[in-house]
Amino acid sequence: MSPQKPPRQLHLGAFLQATGHHVAGWRHPGAQADAGRNLAHYIALAQRAEAAGFDALFLADGVAIRGMDDATLPRTARAATFEPLTLLSALAAVTQRIGLVATVSTTYNEPFHVARKFASLDHLSGGRAGWNVVTSWSDAEARNFSLERHPAHADRYARAEEFVDVVTGLWDTWEDDAFLYDKDSGRHFDADKLHTLDHRGAHFQVRGPLNVARPPQGHPVIVQAGSSEAGQELAARTAEVIFTAQQSLADAQAFYRGLKARLARHGRTPDQLKILPGVFPVVGRSEAEAQEKFEALQNLIHPSVGLALLSQHLGGIDLSGYPLDGPLPDNLVEPNGAKSRFQLVTGLARREGLTIRQLCLRVATARGHWSIHGTPQSVADQLQAWFEGEAADGFNVMPPWLPGGLDDFIELVLPELRRRGLFRERYTGTTLREHLGLRRPENLRWQQLEPSLAVGA
């Protein structure tokens, strides 16, 4: 009789956005207002999330200050934060099990740098690194890299496809057992197990090999966050985790089933890609307490900030000339940048008949992600419905303010999920791949080549 398959359980990421995800979260009385430059704050959060059994920490990133020319910018807390790989390297030293996922753009980096940094993080952490692949979206980023405008959407994704191939190829330039460390013979490594990538493509020419040993996980986990057509195709071919923004169960189910169905075209099975929608939870011991917490946050939004944030999510469209209590204009043009977020926000406005003022307040909470508030039982009910209804393999939890929003989820919601058998009691593995139930990729690249192409050192 074959052993019984263990019950499916949620995967949970702790999405740490400095002071929290609510645009005014930094003004909450319990928030760490200087979080963006406070290492002790991040250490405490990382250790708290690890003690709770989260699969991973997730850090978003951009390579510019968004809204730099906006007069409302000084009223937000998103102007100065740590570079994510540097921060995660520090957190690797004070944690043991939790995964460490950082956002790095394929538009404003080079593959060799990215391959080397993530391989190093994987070694430093003992196999806990993950790379969130993004293509960036704003002209502000372009201007920091000798460009006036952000490259076109199709061009960014064509570059990203090749970029990921080069990075994974570099991770495989060393075989797993290449290093001998044989003091008696004087052989540090086996030269037959070091290979030159010699990539020549449309965007990159990279000889290699990488000057870091093959990562403990084989490849750090590949994460992707795009939901556009090009983004979904990139995810279906290369990603192992996808973070997504969905507003309703029906939309989440359609996205989940559609993306999983694409995998077969790339020789992949549904369990090789974990889909984790973002969720913004406000939790109280009663419905009234949860609503009170939510309204207290909403009351902290400066009048001009919500409109500026909404404008950013619509690609920089100026809404100042339209009545706040009227609808979005019908003639909005889809931007070159964040296409999926533009579609999500405009779709939400049309579907629910929201005014610009109402839409500002919705975007100010979770930037288009699923926002829920209620008791531990009602929050767990909703998470369970998505998980069991083929809408999610888990969730990227987006605390409204930090540290209190994360503490509320850990102390109130996790016990309820565990009572239902939906979340782990403790870690059973040591690597991020083991937490997520993802296989470690074998290094088969060089076994398929003629010996003359496997060039030694």
Secondary structure, 3 states (H helix, E strand, C coil): CCCCCCCCCCEEEEECCCCCCCCCHHHCCCCCCCHHHCHHHHHHHHHHHHHHCCCEEEECCCCCCCCCCCCCHHHCCCCCCCCHHHHHHHHHCCCCCCEEEEEEECCCCCHHHHHHHHHHHHHHHCCCEEEEEECCCCHHHHHHHCCCCCCCHHHHHHHHHHHHHHHHHHHCCECCCCEEEECCCCEEECHHHECCCCEECCCCEECCCCCCCCCCCCCCEEEECCCCHHHHHHHHHHCCEEEECCCCHHHHHHHHHHHHHHHHHHCCCHHHCEEEEEEEEEECCCHHHHHHHHHHHHCCCCHHHHHHHHHHHCCCCCCCCCCCCCCCCCCCCCCCCCHHHHHHHHHHHHHHCCCHHHHHHHHHHHCCCEEEEECHHHHHHHHHHHHHCCCCCEEEECCCCCCHHHHHHHHHHHHHHHHCCCCCCCCCCCCHHHHHCCCCCCCCHHHHCCHHHCCCC
